[in-house]
Amino acid sequence: MSQTLEDLRAQLSRINHEILRLLNERAEVSCAIGEIKEKQGVPKFDPVREKDMLDELTRLNPGPFRDAEIKHIFKEIFKASLHLQEEEHQRQLLVSRKKQPENTVIAVNGTRIGGETQVMIAGPCSVESYEQLQTVASALRKAGIKVMRGGAFKPRTSPYDFQGLGIEGLKMLKEVADEFGLSTISEIVHPAHIELAEQYIDIIQIGARNMQNFELLKEAGKARIPVLLKRGLAATLEEFVHAAEYIAVSGNSRVMLIERGIRTYEKWTRNTLDISAVPLLKQETHLPVLVDVTHSTGRKDILLPCAKAALAAGADGIMVEVHPDPQTALSDAAQQLDIPQFAELWEGITSSGLFKEQASAEA
């Protein structure tokens, strides 16, 4: 007796259910393989293995599907399995939004970074003298800004350029910050200096050129103070997030990310400011995300619109370089603002309605 349409449809439904069960069973095995590969540091995608599986499937294919159709179907299954492995990996990252849905808020001497308010970080590219720091610190305090940056160790493209004052620069930064009631941030370039830095500064900065200096990241993960991690010159966002994970997995969850522009073919700016990085990093991680408008543009004339764009995109703060006399600066002279220019920029930012004033908090 021939089967009816209803019989065939019922049979098809049973087959669909079995396929669904087997697909999910395959997905569980695939995720287990992904975990093992993650621990071994093996790439999740293996093109040789995929080719071998496709060749075996087409060799065993009895029809009526043609070999090309079998390959297409199973390639989609392989692709979905790989995507599932990557999603599972993201859920496991300590810095992932999937791991921690709520925003991380970092308190530094009464200033909150992250959450519902924004922060301005300003100061000279390099620490040069007490007088220079005092002039900038006075202007920052007058403007109500509470975090001052200043480079003591300066990794430069040329070995003949000013490399910073080192530990003496950190000491200057602390003395002036204590005098004016400011918190400080400065770049550390050597793992051995992390513990020393904790004596003099409030936030460790890891610069773009050291974003994948893994030994430095591990030591920063042992630090008892927050870390501001800059995106590398040509780093993908995935690489950036994994660099932050190095710090977090080593024990320091007080990590902030900062977009500082990436290197592209564009010549009108020093770097190319990747505004899209801000909402993407906010979406994928729970960490505070800031934007360095000075390094990303290298141009004083577009700092304000770029700062507004960063804040509109959801940035938790802005970083900018300020110097009493930029023409005499020992590093990055062309891009640093003088005090009146900074005051004008700050007025433009605060009057835009995009900047939410900092809130007080216990450190």
C-alpha positions as CSV (number, residue, x, y, z in Angstrom):
1,M,0.0,0.0,0.0
2,S,1.5,3.4,-1.0
3,Q,2.2,6.0,1.6
4,T,0.0,9.0,1.9
5,L,1.2,12.6,1.9
6,E,0.5,12.8,5.6
7,D,2.6,9.6,6.2
8,L,5.5,11.0,4.3
9,R,5.3,14.3,6.1
10,A,5.3,12.5,9.4
11,Q,8.3,10.5,8.4
12,L,10.1,13.7,7.3
13,S,9.4,15.3,10.7
14,R,10.9,12.3,12.5
15,I,14.0,12.5,10.3
16,N,14.2,16.3,11.0
17,H,14.0,15.7,14.7
18,E,16.8,13.1,14.5
19,I,18.9,15.4,12.4
20,L,18.4,18.2,15.0
21,R,19.4,15.8,17.8
22,L,22.5,14.7,16.0
23,L,23.4,18.3,15.0
24,N,23.3,19.4,18.7
25,E,25.2,16.2,19.7
26,R,27.8,17.1,17.1
27,A,27.9,20.7,18.5
28,E,28.7,19.5,22.0
29,V,31.6,17.3,20.7
30,S,32.8,20.3,18.6
31,C,32.8,22.6,21.7
32,A,34.8,19.9,23.7
33,I,37.3,19.8,20.9
34,G,37.5,23.6,20.9
35,E,38.3,23.6,24.7
36,I,41.1,21.2,24.2
37,K,42.5,23.2,21.3
38,E,42.3,26.4,23.4
39,K,44.3,24.8,26.2
40,Q,46.9,23.5,23.8
41,G,47.1,26.8,21.9
42,V,46.1,25.1,18.7
43,P,44.1,27.1,16.0
44,K,40.5,26.2,16.1
45,F,40.1,26.1,12.3
46,D,42.0,23.3,10.6
47,P,41.6,23.4,6.8
48,V,43.4,20.1,6.3
49,R,41.1,18.3,8.7
50,E,38.1,19.9,7.1
51,K,39.2,18.8,3.6
52,D,39.7,15.2,4.8
53,M,36.2,15.1,6.3
54,L,34.6,16.5,3.2
55,D,36.5,14.0,1.0
56,E,35.4,11.1,3.2
57,L,31.8,12.3,3.1
58,T,31.7,12.6,-0.6
59,R,33.4,9.2,-1.0
60,L,30.6,7.7,1.2
61,N,27.8,9.7,-0.4
62,P,25.1,7.3,-1.8
63,G,23.0,10.0,-3.3
64,P,20.6,11.4,-4.3
65,F,22.4,14.5,-3.1
66,R,25.3,15.3,-5.4
67,D,28.8,15.6,-4.0
68,A,28.8,19.4,-4.4
69,E,25.6,19.7,-2.4
70,I,26.9,17.4,0.3
71,K,30.1,19.6,0.6
72,H,28.0,22.8,0.7
73,I,25.7,21.4,3.5
74,F,28.6,20.1,5.6
75,K,30.7,23.3,5.1
76,E,27.8,25.2,6.7
77,I,27.7,22.8,9.6
78,F,31.5,23.1,10.0
79,K,31.2,26.9,9.9
80,A,28.4,27.0,12.5
81,S,30.5,24.7,14.8
82,L,33.5,27.0,14.5
83,H,31.3,30.0,15.3
84,L,30.0,28.1,18.4
85,Q,33.6,27.4,19.5
86,E,34.5,31.0,19.2
87,E,31.4,32.1,21.1
88,E,32.2,29.6,23.9
89,H,35.7,31.0,24.1
90,Q,34.3,34.6,24.4
91,R,32.0,33.5,27.2
92,Q,35.1,32.1,29.1
93,L,37.1,35.4,28.8
94,L,37.2,37.2,32.1
95,V,36.9,40.6,30.3
96,S,34.0,39.4,28.2
97,R,30.5,41.0,28.6
98,K,29.2,37.5,28.5
99,K,31.2,36.6,31.5
100,Q,30.2,39.8,33.4
101,P,27.1,41.6,32.1
102,E,27.5,44.7,34.3
103,N,30.0,47.4,33.6
104,T,33.3,47.5,35.5
105,V,33.7,50.8,37.4
106,I,37.2,51.6,38.6
107,A,37.6,54.0,41.5
108,V,40.9,56.0,41.7
109,N,41.2,58.4,44.6
110,G,37.6,59.5,44.5
111,T,37.3,59.5,40.7
112,R,35.1,56.8,39.1
113,I,36.1,55.6,35.6
114,G,33.3,53.7,33.8
115,G,29.6,53.5,34.5
116,E,27.4,56.5,34.1
117,T,30.1,59.3,34.1
118,Q,33.0,60.3,31.9
119,V,36.6,61.2,32.9
120,M,39.1,63.6,31.3
121,I,42.8,62.6,31.5
122,A,45.2,65.4,30.5
123,G,48.8,66.3,30.9
124,P,52.1,66.5,29.0
125,C,53.4,63.8,26.7
126,S,56.7,63.7,28.7
127,V,57.6,64.7,32.2
128,E,60.3,67.4,31.7
129,S,60.5,69.5,34.9
130,Y,58.8,70.4,38.1
131,E,57.8,73.8,36.6
132,Q,56.2,72.2,33.6
133,L,54.2,69.7,35.7
134,Q,53.1,72.4,38.2
135,T,51.9,74.7,35.4
136,V,49.8,71.9,33.9
137,A,48.6,70.6,37.2
138,S,47.4,74.0,38.3
139,A,45.4,74.4,35.1
140,L,43.9,70.9,35.5
141,R,42.8,71.6,39.1
142,K,41.3,74.9,38.1
143,A,39.3,73.1,35.4
144,G,38.1,70.5,37.9
145,I,40.1,67.7,36.2
146,K,41.4,65.1,38.6
147,V,43.6,62.7,36.6
148,M,47.0,63.9,35.1
149,R,49.1,61.9,32.6
150,G,52.8,62.3,32.1
151,G,55.4,60.1,30.4
152,A,58.5,59.1,32.4
153,F,59.5,56.2,30.2
154,K,59.1,57.1,26.5
155,P,59.5,54.3,23.9
156,R,60.3,56.2,20.8
157,T,60.6,55.3,17.1
158,S,64.2,56.6,17.0
159,P,66.7,55.6,19.6
160,Y,68.1,59.1,19.4
161,D,64.9,60.8,20.5
162,F,64.2,61.8,24.1
163,Q,63.4,58.6,26.1
164,G,62.1,60.3,29.2
165,L,63.4,60.9,32.7
166,G,62.6,57.4,34.0
167,I,62.2,56.9,37.7
168,E,63.1,60.5,38.4
169,G,60.1,61.5,36.2
170,L,57.8,59.3,38.2
171,K,59.0,60.9,41.4
172,M,58.3,64.4,40.0
173,L,54.9,63.3,38.9
174,K,54.0,62.0,42.3
175,E,55.3,65.1,44.1
176,V,53.3,67.5,41.9
177,A,50.2,65.4,41.9
178,D,50.3,65.3,45.7
179,E,50.7,69.1,45.8
180,F,47.6,69.7,43.6
181,G,45.5,66.7,44.7
182,L,45.5,64.8,41.4
183,S,45.7,61.2,40.5
184,T,48.4,60.2,38.0
185,I,48.9,57.9,35.1
186,S,52.2,57.0,33.4
187,E,53.5,54.4,31.0
188,I,55.7,51.6,32.3
189,V,57.7,49.7,29.7
190,H,59.7,47.1,31.6
191,P,58.2,44.3,33.7
192,A,60.7,44.9,36.5
193,H,59.4,48.5,37.0
194,I,55.8,47.5,37.7
195,E,56.3,47.1,41.4
196,L,58.3,50.3,41.6
197,A,55.6,52.2,39.7
198,E,53.0,51.4,42.4
199,Q,55.0,53.6,44.8
200,Y,54.6,56.7,42.6
201,I,51.6,56.5,40.3
202,D,47.9,55.6,40.6
203,I,47.4,54.0,37.2
204,I,49.8,52.1,35.0
205,Q,49.7,52.8,31.3
206,I,50.8,50.1,28.8
207,G,51.5,51.8,25.5
208,A,50.5,50.8,22.0
209,R,54.0,49.5,21.2
210,N,53.8,47.2,24.2
211,M,50.2,46.0,23.8
212,Q,51.5,42.5,23.1
213,N,54.5,42.5,25.4
214,F,53.1,39.5,27.2
215,E,55.6,39.4,30.0
216,L,54.8,43.1,30.8
217,L,51.1,42.3,30.7
218,K,51.5,39.4,33.1
219,E,53.4,41.6,35.6
220,A,50.7,44.3,35.2
221,G,48.3,41.6,36.1
222,K,50.0,41.2,39.5
223,A,49.9,45.0,40.2
224,R,47.6,46.4,42.9
225,I,46.7,49.5,40.9
226,P,44.6,49.9,37.7
227,V,46.0,49.4,34.3
228,L,45.2,51.5,31.2
229,L,45.9,49.4,28.1
230,K,46.4,51.1,24.7
231,R,45.5,49.5,21.5
232,G,48.4,48.5,19.3
233,L,49.3,50.4,16.2
234,A,47.9,47.7,13.9
235,A,46.1,45.5,16.4
236,T,42.7,44.0,15.7
237,L,40.0,44.4,18.4
238,E,40.3,40.7,19.1
239,E,44.0,41.0,19.7
240,F,43.3,44.0,21.9
241,V,40.8,42.1,24.0
242,H,43.1,39.2,24.4
243,A,45.9,41.5,25.6
244,A,43.5,42.8,28.3
245,E,42.7,39.1,29.2
246,Y,46.4,38.5,29.9
247,I,46.2,41.2,32.6
248,A,42.9,40.0,34.0
249,V,43.8,36.3,34.1
250,S,47.0,37.2,36.0
251,G,44.9,38.7,38.8
252,N,44.2,42.3,38.1
253,S,40.6,43.0,37.1
254,R,41.0,46.8,37.2
255,V,41.7,47.2,33.5
256,M,40.8,50.0,31.2
257,L,41.0,50.1,27.4
258,I,42.0,53.1,25.3
259,E,41.6,53.5,21.5
260,R,44.5,55.7,20.3
261,G,44.2,55.3,16.6
262,I,45.5,52.6,14.2
263,R,48.0,52.9,11.4
264,T,46.4,53.0,7.9
265,Y,47.3,54.5,4.5
266,E,45.8,57.9,5.5
267,K,48.3,60.7,5.7
268,W,46.2,63.6,6.8
269,T,46.2,62.4,10.4
270,R,48.9,60.8,12.5
271,N,46.8,57.7,12.9
272,T,43.2,56.8,12.0
273,L,40.8,57.1,14.9
274,D,38.6,54.0,14.9
275,I,35.4,55.3,16.4
276,S,33.7,52.0,15.8
277,A,36.0,50.4,18.3
278,V,34.3,52.2,21.1
279,P,30.8,50.7,20.8
280,L,32.3,47.3,19.8
281,L,34.5,47.1,22.9
282,K,31.7,48.3,25.1
283,Q,29.5,45.6,23.6
284,E,32.0,42.8,23.8
285,T,33.7,43.6,27.2
286,H,32.6,45.1,30.5
287,L,35.8,47.2,30.8
288,P,35.9,51.0,30.7
289,V,36.7,52.3,27.2
290,L,38.5,55.6,26.6
291,V,39.8,57.5,23.6
292,D,43.1,59.3,23.2
293,V,42.2,62.0,20.7
294,T,45.8,63.4,20.7
295,H,47.6,60.4,19.4
296,S,44.8,59.2,17.2
297,T,44.7,62.4,15.2
298,G,48.0,64.3,15.8
299,R,46.0,67.5,14.9
300,K,44.9,70.2,17.3
301,D,42.3,71.5,14.8
302,I,40.1,68.4,15.0
303,L,40.4,67.4,18.6
304,L,37.0,68.8,19.6
305,P,34.9,67.1,17.0
306,C,36.8,63.8,17.5
307,A,36.3,64.1,21.3
308,K,32.6,64.7,20.8
309,A,32.4,61.7,18.4
310,A,34.1,59.5,21.0
311,L,31.7,60.5,23.7
312,A,28.7,60.2,21.5
313,A,29.9,56.6,20.6
314,G,29.9,55.8,24.3
315,A,33.5,56.4,25.5
316,D,34.0,56.5,29.2
317,G,36.6,59.2,28.9
318,I,39.0,61.2,26.8
319,M,42.8,61.6,27.0
320,V,44.6,64.6,25.6
321,E,48.1,66.0,25.8
322,V,48.8,69.5,27.3
323,H,52.1,71.4,27.7
324,P,52.8,74.9,28.9
325,D,54.9,75.6,25.8
326,P,54.4,73.0,23.2
327,Q,57.0,74.5,20.9
328,T,59.8,73.6,23.4
329,A,58.4,70.1,24.2
330,L,60.9,67.3,24.1
331,S,58.4,64.9,22.5
332,D,55.3,65.3,20.2
333,A,55.6,69.1,20.2
334,A,53.3,69.6,17.2
335,Q,50.3,67.8,18.7
336,Q,50.2,69.1,22.3
337,L,47.8,71.8,23.3
338,D,49.0,74.8,25.3
339,I,47.0,75.9,28.4
340,P,44.6,78.3,26.6
341,Q,44.0,75.8,23.8
342,F,43.2,73.1,26.3
343,A,40.8,75.5,28.2
344,E,39.0,76.1,24.9
345,L,38.8,72.4,24.2
346,W,37.5,71.6,27.7
347,E,34.9,74.3,27.4
348,G,33.8,72.8,24.0
349,I,33.5,69.3,25.5
350,T,31.7,70.3,28.7
351,S,29.2,72.6,26.9
352,S,28.4,69.9,24.3
353,G,26.1,68.0,26.7
354,L,27.9,64.8,25.8
355,F,30.3,64.8,28.8
356,K,28.7,63.6,32.1
357,E,30.5,65.1,35.1
358,Q,32.6,62.8,37.2
359,A,31.1,61.4,40.4
360,S,32.9,61.0,43.7
361,A,33.6,57.5,45.1
362,E,35.8,56.0,47.7
363,A,39.0,54.6,46.2
